[in-house]
Amino acid sequence: MAVVTSDFGVYVHVPFCSRRCDYCAFATWSDRHHLHDQYLDAVRVDIERAVTEGRLVEATSVFVGGGTPSLVDPHRLADVLAVIPTVADVEMTVECNPESVTARHVEAYRAVGVDRLSFGVQSMVPHVLVSLGRDHETTDVKRAVSTARAGGIERLNLDLIYGASTESLDDWRTTLERIIGLGPDHVSAYALTVEAGTPLADDPARHPDDDQQADAYLLAEELLSAAGYGNYEISNWARPGQECRHNLLYWDQGDYLGFGCAAHSHLAGRRWWNVRTPERYIAAVRDRASTEAAAETLDGDRRRLEGLQLALRTTAGVPRSTLDAEDLESLGDLLVVDGDRVRLSVEGRLLANEIAVRLR
């Protein structure tokens, strides 16, 4: 097998949850627990075939997402991760829910090279957690963080969501202060979005307010930066050197293979995604049929423009030449010009999508 000469990622999708959160539109199921073992076996076989066929080179990063990966047996998941070829300094992340992580999980993950856990915290205020449809309590977060560290996994990301209708700016400040107090090396903070077909979408009274979300974002930037976290992508802050290598791969238009139902892959401008349900994925692997549901190939101009739009979200920014002089002037304080590079200011991050359409 050829040795990887650049970053290459592997994504593993675990589609099982104890319940579906009110805002979630991901490919997850809360009524398929009887499929855990069959599904993980299918993912392992799919990965092994990719290795045998030379499609899967050594991964520089592995990310297990969901769903709730910590809901399945950790040793069975570890068996899947063990067959992925990796470089010596691979970054390997597993998403977990705070209420379902035990010392057994941490031990099993660490034994196969997992060096990073990402906890779905969302809020540290009880009534906000209830409004989001989350199962855990704030005490679960503190326990999960302690369990991870006691088991030898120090690299931690805490995922947050702001903008719930029941969340005041003071509630959000409380969440941020409590998260900072836990001392993770990475924090992700995402604006609550309304996705079609979700309970949140069906209840307009619970929809987030744009102005309140803008205030919440600015507060996150203020408190996190003061605590030593640098923003390196619109929704992500990290201590120096602790940026998520796998996420940077996505924003750099890097190559990666996805395994499991609904998982996405990208190689040299071609994107494809797998069949959506666990049953169809299991059957496809069993029958040695393609797991691919659909695909698209980006032409040169479209791929270049998409690359610029992704780069604009990061602190690396884009070449100054990708914006007209008129746009540079009109956008003013929304941009920071640094030599021949342009990046978004803090206020500009709030209007990233509107600014991105001006790139050429």
N, C-alpha and C positions, 0 to 999 in steps of 0.2 A: 504494500500500500504506500502511496506517495505520502511524504511528510508534509504537513500543512505549512505553507509559507506566509500565511496571513491569518487574521482572526476568522474563526469558523465556529458557529454556534449550533447547539442542539436544543430544541424545545420539546418537552414531554408534557402532554395535556392529560390531566386527571379530572374527569368530568363529574365527579360525585360530590354531593353536598348533603348535609343533614337537613337543610332547608334552603329555599331560594330567597335571597334578599329582595326586598321590594323594588330595588332599582336595577337589578341584574338582568341583562339580556344575553349573557354568555351561554355557550353550549355546556350547560350543566344540568344534572338531574338529581332529584332527592328520593326517587323511588326505584333506583336500579342497584341497590347495594348487593343484591345477589350476583351481580356481574363483576364484582371487584376482581376476583382471582382470574376469571376468564379474560378480562380486559387487560390486566397487567401481563398475563402470559402472551397475549396477542402483541402488545407493545414490544415486549422483549424479543419475540420472534421477528417482528418487523425490523427492529434495530439490527439484529444478528444478520438478517438477509442483506440489509444495506451495507454492512461491513463486508460480508462475503463477496458481494457484487462490486465492491470498490466505490460505492456511492458515498459512503460515510468516512471522511478522513478524521484525523485527530481533532477533537473539539478543544477550543480554547475557553469556551464557556458552555455551561449546561444550565438550563432553567426549567424547573418543574413547576407548572402553574395549573390553575383550575378555574372552577371547582375548588375542592379542598384536598390537596395532596395528603395532608396529615390525617385524613379520615380513613385512608386505606392502611392495611398492615405495613408498618415501616420496613420490616424485613423483606416483604414481597416487593416493595418499591425499590429497596436497596438492590435486590437481585436484578431489576431492570437497569438501574444506573451502572451496575458493575460491568455490563457488556458494552458500554459506550467507550470507544477509544478516546483518550484524552492526552493532552500535553501535561508535562510534569506540574506546571503551575496553573492548572485549570481553575477557573472560578465556577463553583457548583452551588446553585441556589435552589432551595425548596420553599415554596409558599406554604404557610401554615396558618390555621386559625388558632388564636390564643387558648381557647377552651379545650382543644383536642391534642395539644402537645404534651408529651410526657418524657421522662428521662429515657424511656425505651426508644422513643422516636429519635432523640438526639444521638443516642449511642449507635443505633443502626445507621443513621445518616452519616455520621462522622466516620464510621468504619469503611465507607466506600468513597470517601473524599469530599463529602459536602462540607463546605467551609463558610456557608452564608445562609441565613434563614430570613425570610420576609414574612412578617406577621401582619395579617389583616386586622388592624386596630380600629380604624375609621374614626373613632371618637373616644375620649376619656371622660365623657359626661354621660351618666346613665340614661337620662331621658332622651338624649340624642341617639344613643345606641338602639333604644326601643323604637324610635321613629324610623330608623333605617332598617328595622327588621333583623337586627343582629342577635345572635344567641349568647354571646359572651358578656361577661361583666368586666369592669375596669380592673378588678383584682386578678382576673385571669391574665391580663396583659403583664402585670408585674411578675406574676408567677412564671409565665412562659419565658420572659426575658431572663429571669434568674435561672430557670432550668436549662436554657440554651447555654448560658455562660458556664454554669456548673459542669455541663457535659463537654465543654471544650470548644464550642462554636461561638466565637466572639463577634464575627461580622454579622450585624443585624440591621435590617431595614424595617421601619415601621410605616405601614401604609395608612394614610388618613384621607377622609372625604369631608369636604366642607360645603355648606349650602343647604343642609336640611332645614325644612320649614320651621322646625322647633328649636333650631340652634341660633342663639344670639351671638353677637360678636364677643361678648364676655365668655360665653360657653366655649367658643373657638379658642380664645386666649387661654382658658383653663386647659384645654386639650394640648395646645402647643407647649405650655409651660410644664405640664406633667410628662409629656413625651421627652422634652429636652432634659428633664430631670432623670429620666431613665438612661440617658447617655448612649443612644444608638449611634452608629457611625454613618447612617444614611436615613433620610426621611423622604417619603413621597407624599405629596398632598395634591389631591385631584378634586376638581369642582364636580359636585353632584350633577349628573346629566340625566335628562329624561329620555329613556329609550322606549320606542314603540313596543306595545305588547306587555309592558310590565305593570304591576299594580300602581307604581308611582305615576306612570303615564295616564292611568285611568282616574287619577285623583288630582285635578288641577289645583286644588287648595294646598297641596303639598309641594307644588313645583317651586324650584329655587328662584330667588330674586337676583337678577344680574348685578345690580348695584351692591347688594349685600355680599355677593360672592367676590366682587372686585375688592371690597374692603377687607374681606377675609384673606384674600391672596396677599395684599399689601402688608397685612399684619404678620402673615407667615414669613414673608421675606424679612421683615423687620426683626422679628424675634429669632428666627433661625440664623440669620447672618450675624446677629449680635452674639450668638452662642457658638460661632465658629464654623457654621455650615455654609458652604458655598453653593450657590445655585448653578448647576451645569447644564440643566435642561429645564424647560418651563416649570414642570411639576416635580422636579427632583433636586434635592439638596444633599450634600455629602461633606464629611470632613475631608481635608486634603488627602488625596490618594485612595479614597474609599468609594469613588464613583463605580457604578455597576457596569462591569465590562460587557455583560450580555446586552444590556439596554443600549449602550453606546454602539454596539454592533448594528442594532436596528436603525439608529439615527444616522449611521454612516453608510447605510445601504449595503451592509455586509451580507455575506452568504450564511445561510443556516438551513437545517432540515428540521421539520416538525414531525413528531410521532404521536399517534393517538387521534381520536376522532376530532374533527374540526381544526386540527393543528395546521398552521401555515408554514410554508417553506419559501425560500428565495435563493436562486442561483443565477448569477450573471444577468439580471434583468427579467428573468422568468419567475413569476409567483404562482403558487398553486396551493390549494387547501384540500384537506381530506374530507371524506363523508362525515356528516354531522353527528350521527347517533352512535353510541357505543356498540349497539347490536350490529349495525352495518359494518362498522370497522372490524369487529371480531370476525364476522363472516368473510369479509374480503381477505383478511390475513389467512384465515383457515383455508380458503379456496385458492390461495395464491393469486388472487385477482388484484387489480390496482385499487389502492385506497384513495386515489385522487378523485375529487368531486368536480373540480373545475380549475381553470388556470388562465393567466393573462401574461402576455409578454410586452414589456415597455419598449417602445422604440427609443432611439438615441435622444431626441429632444425631450420626450416625455420623461424619460429616466433622469436626464440632467436637471429638468425643472423640479421634479419630485425631490431629487437630492438637495437642491437649494432650499426647498421648503422645509425639509427635515433639518438641515443645517441651521436654518434661521432660528429654530427652537433651542439651539445650544449656545453656549458661550463662545464657541468657535466662530459663529456667525457666518456671513457670506461675503464674497468679494464685493467691494464697493461698486464695481462695474455692473453688477446685476441690477442696480437701481438707477433710474434716470436722475439727472441733476435736479429736475423739477420735483421728483418724488423725495429725494434726499432733503430738499429744502422744506417741502410741505409737511413731511413727517416729523421734522424738528426734534423735539425732546423724546420722541418715541424710539429714537435710534441713538446708538453710541458709535461714532466713527473713530476708528483706531487705525491710522495709516490707510492701508488698502483693504481693510476689513470693516464690516459693519455688523453690529449685533444689536439686539433689542435692549432697550432700557427696561427698568422694572415696570414702568407704565406701559411700555411697548409690548411686554409679554401679555398683557391683558387683551391686546388687539392683534395678536400674532396672525390669526387667520386672515384678517383684513389686509395686513401688510404683505402677507405671503403672495397674494394675488397680483401684486405689483412687480414681482420678480420677473426677470426676462432672461 
